[in-house]
Amino acid sequence: AHGLPEDGMLLCNFNQLFKVDPEVFGVWMEILSAVRDSFLWLLRLPSTAEANLRRYAGESHGSDVEKRMIFSERIDWRNHLIVKSLANLSLDNPVFNSHTSGVDILWSGVPLLTLPRETMSSRVAASLINAVTVPFTI
């Protein structure tokens, strides 16, 4: 459904792509390399970033990893929590955390994995997770 794989581990991040720094994206590519049946679902926001991220993934981790990256348009607001619930795990951005998208992913029932740092913008997701009492994902 929605162009998503039926089997495997579906990782996601629904933040605008400017929040994803190269180090974190590299870690996500390492996860895709190590976990053969994993997929990374990202928003095509901005759409110009997709080609650059695919190129980097293919050049640094091979075409198999690049093919397991899924980009989608924004999801209709009436259905977005249902569609997002198809993911298995949401990966947060340590430098500039999920804010509204973090709330949405938790409402959809998907665990949110974060790594809080020192700044307020890097600690938002940890606060959200603590508020819904699932601190084992921090």
N, C-alpha and C positions, 0 to 999 in steps of 0.2 A: 504494500500500500504506500502511496505517496512517493514511489520510486526508491523506497528504502529496502535494504536486504531483509529477507525473511529469517535467515539464520545468522548467527555470529553475535559478537559484542558490538553494540552500536553506541559509540561515544559521541558526545555532542558538545557544542559551544554555540550559543545563540547570541553572542555579543557582536557588535560591529567589529569588523576585522582590524580596525586601527588599534584596538586594545590588545591584540595578540603580538607580543614581541618575538623577535627571531629565536631567542633562547627557548622560550616556551614552545613555540611551534616545532623547533627541533626535537624537543622532548616528546611531543605528540607523535612526530614521525618515527621516533625510536620505539614508541609503544606499538604503532602500526607494524613496524618491522618485526618486533618480537612476538606479537600476538597475531598470528596469520589469519584468523577469522574475525578480526576487528575492523571497524569502519569508523571514519570520523565525519560527522555531519555538521556542517557550518552554514551560516546564512551567507547568501551572496550579497554582502553589504559592506563596502561598495562592490559593485559587480566587477570593477577593474582589478580588484585584488585576486580574483579567482585564478586568472592565467598566471600571475606571478607565483602564487602559492603552489599551484600544480607544477609549474616549471621547477621550482625549488625542490619539491617532493620527489619528482622524477629524477632530477640530476643528483640529489644527495642520497636517496634511498631506493631508487629504482621504480620502474613503471608499475610493478605490482602494488606498491604503497600508493602511488599517485592515483591508481584506478580505484582505490578504496576510500577516496575522499569524495564526499557527497556535498554538493552545494545546492541550496534551495532558496527560493524567494521567501520573502516574509509570508508568514502563514496568516490566513484570514483570522481576525481577532475573535470571531465567534467560535472557532474550532481549534485555536492554537494550543490550548492546554491538552486537548485530546491527542492531537498530532504529536506534540512534544513528549507525551507519555510513552511513545513508542521507543524512545531512547532507553538505554540501560544505565548510563552514567554520564553526568555532565562534568566536564573539565573546566575549571575556572582559570582566569588569567591572574597570576599572582601580583602583577604590578598595578593593574587597574581592574578590580574585581567586578563581578556581575552585580548589578543593582536590581533594576526592574526585571531583567531576564533571570536573575537568581531567584527572585520571588516566584516568578512564573514557573520555573523548572521545579521548585519545591512544591508548589501547588499541584503540579501535574503528577507528583509522586515519584519523581526521578531523583536519586541521590546526587548531591552536588559536592564534588571534591575540590577543596581549596587549600591554599598555602598562604596564610596571613603573613604579612611583613610589617614594617614599621609605620607606614603612612595610613591615614584614614581610608584612602581609596583602595588600599590593599587589605583592609580588614572588614569591609562591608559584608562579604559573603560569610565570614566566620560569625558575625553578629546575627545574620539571618539564620544560619544553621543552629546556633545556640538558642535562638528564639523558638525554633520548632523542635528543640531538644533531640537533635541527632549529632552531637559533637564528635562522634567517632570518625566523621568524614573530614575533620579539620586537620 
